[in-house]
């Protein structure tokens, strides 16, 4: 059984969920993202509503237990972001909402650090996990900036996942104590072989593998394929289970 810790359910089909369930994916978390231009808070609020009210039911019909993360994505900070952030704590109490995210840094908008800081404070106050996005470019620099903000926030590191990491970012992330998100979505992110190689080399401690399945070319079966590759490399079954299910279940308190 597998737990896909980061997908974008509102841009995928029912058939994708069905295929995931048939391949052994039992649980998944769908994250709020930059699905539209997200120019105002109302666009975000409608997006949140769809994830909570519609996508969880659609996935359940296909055999997937779908949970939700709500947050403000760094690539889509609305003009009235302060208003949205004021609404977010109450929305996080919704049934099936288990985390804040995805949030993070892209280094494209000067408001990004403050928006991330406020969501870190929210996560600390509410005792909720937070999923933090990192960009394709200048990833090492961004990871360092994120870790500084995480440290200043005082949040427990067991409630933080820095996502979309690569092999060269592993040491600083592992040394920090946060959870490590590895996304299978080539060519923009990692391939199955790359993720399997990282786990084979560094182990599965606090590693969470996901498909990051979105509107760009994605593989609904990325997680089962990666588990198969890990087994073929001789990685112990306990390590495979931790990276593809147990760590995610612990992080999201499920």
ABEGO torsion letter per residue (X at the ends): XBBBABBBAAABBAAAAAAAAAAGBABBBBBBBBABAGABAAAAAAAAAAAAAAAAAAAAAAGBBBBBBBBBBAABBBAAAAAAAAAAAAAAABBGBABBOBBEBAGABAAAAAAAAAAAAAAAAAGBBBBBBBBABGAAAAAAAAAAAAAAAGBBAAABBBBGBBAAAAAAAAAAGBBBBBBBBOAABBBAAAAAAAAAAAEABGBBBBAGBBABBBBAAAAAAAAAAAAAAGBBAAAAAAAAAAAAAAAAGX
